[in-house]
Amino acid sequence: MEHDRSARKRLGRAVRAARQDAGYANREDFAAQVGRSARQVQALENGETGVGPDTYAAVAKVLDWKLDKVYAYLEGEQPGSPVPPSLTVVSDDQLLAEIARRFARAEQRERGEPGGDTTATTVPAREPAPPHLRVAARDIGEPSRGQRKRAALDELGEEHQGDAPDGGA
């Protein structure tokens, strides 16, 4: 059954929004996940004819939609807002590593210690972290390079760079 243009366009807008929310900035990457050509995804998103049930099912699977949602859009219903952004683009290990890094930084700030991404922590990941979740490879509790340098200067009794000399005004 071929649906009218406004129904196809309604579905296309929903698919485009859900694709972008799921982190697929371009059609090519999304099409590869769906197992269709970028041209087929473009046709779907633009409400063109020639997109069939197999493509609907493949798109629904990648967007984690029930197939009923696709047909609800085609029948004129508004089944709610598009699917929220997916966290499946990063592994659990990567997500946990980022959480651990943020907690470690917050604890350092509370203690008044210098910190930053160089003092981050990580959980060994099975695969490389995406650029937006890259963390330094250190264990929790291990001092940063700056903290080690400060400790070495303390042992030598030398002043820290930027510290005022003791005993005078």
Long-range contacts (C-beta under 8 A, 24 or more apart in sequence): 2-49, 3-74, 5-47, 6-47, 7-73, 7-74, 7-75, 7-76, 8-44, 8-47, 8-48, 8-49, 8-51, 8-74, 9-46, 9-47, 10-47, 10-73, 10-74, 10-76, 11-44, 11-47, 11-70, 11-73, 11-74, 12-44, 12-45, 12-46, 12-47, 13-45, 14-73, 14-82, 15-44, 15-45, 15-59, 15-63, 16-45, 17-82, 18-63, 18-65, 18-82, 18-83, 19-45, 19-63, 21-82, 21-83, 21-84, 21-85, 21-86, 22-62, 22-63, 22-83, 22-85, 22-86, 22-89, 23-85, 23-86, 23-89, 30-62, 33-62, 34-58, 34-59, 34-61, 34-62, 89-130, 90-129, 90-130, 90-133, 91-125, 91-126, 91-127, 93-123, 93-124, 93-125, 93-126, 94-125, 94-127, 94-129, 94-130, 94-133, 95-133, 96-123, 97-121, 97-122, 97-123, 97-125, 97-129, 97-133, 97-135, 98-129, 98-133, 98-135, 100-140, 101-135, 101-136, 104-140, 113-147, 114-144, 114-146, 114-147, 115-144, 116-144, 118-144, 118-145, 118-146, 119-143, 119-144, 119-146, 119-147
